[in-house]
Amino acid sequence: MLLERYWNENLESIKRFLEKIHSELIGKTIFIITHRNADPDAIASAIALHEILQKVKIRSYILLPEGMNEISKQVMEKLELGEKYKYSIIDLRRGERLLINIDMLIIVDTNNPEQLGILAHYISEKPFILVDHHQPGKLWRKAYLVISDHNARSTSEIVANIALLWGHDLPKSISTLLLAGILYDTRRFIYATKRTFLTVYNLISFLGADYLKAQSILQHEMPIPEKIARLKAAQRIVIKKIDDLIIAYSHVSAYESSCARAILELGADAAFIISRHKEKIRIVGRAKQSFVRTTGISLGRDLMPYLGELLGGSGGGHDTAGVVEATAKYDFKRIINIVHKALEKMILSSSKQAL
Ligand SMILES: [Mn+2]
């Protein structure tokens, strides 16, 4: 059968896991835990396992060492799961009291105890089952049972296959959540393998996952002030050219890096957004990879520190992203001129070097 062929490597450990939840783990209490700042892959894996355990009458709680990240919160809200798991997802304060009576842990989407934050020291004495898709880490050796496959592109992919092999229904929202976990970790299938697609096919066909819904709940929703800042930045663009390079300048008072990214998407090779914050000015720069390649100029290493000095402050960053904070009291027009002259000079001298 399709599933069995897929799961050759992990089939045995999944079967053992399913055996255990139908025998020795019945009546026990289990904590499902995951890494700090739980992402949708971690949350989906934890909740789907929690659902499976509930169905076989094993009491379980999901303990998040330091909560979940923003996108996970959005996903939970959009699937209307927040309310449903209000009592099942707990924080460390409540977890600490419950921990004494815990018989077993399931650690998901984590290969090293460091990723568990302060939780790591609480759980060092407890037996645990590891469900993970990272390279084998420190947790491997100590695990009571390992269901791991570093060829799987997400833990949700592994958990989906546990659910499929288990053979019972999952609520549609949970199957969709697993699919969202897969989409998130594969960056919407950029890193997918044949196995990912097979799992997704099974998840949709047999467990009722909703693909369009899974896509839409991951969509980042931009706050209205950010949209307005981007549009204002676009409205105020000053376009300049150095040879074939298009350099764009603008000014806004918030969301500078979002605005700079938006302007690169509009077509600029590099964008600089200037903002004033009380006595300080800030210049946020973004450049395309091709800009760094052709000019040999790194914003963080070359341009921004130089501008920082020039404007009475400091600057730094990475090749394609940098920032300057300074005290110069010039107006925007003057700052734009200073930045552009500096950039021109640098490009000229670095292309001379290249010759
Ligand atoms: Mn993951």
Residues whose N, C-alpha, C, O or C-beta is under 5 A from the ligand:
A	BS01	MN	D41 D109 S154 T155 D185
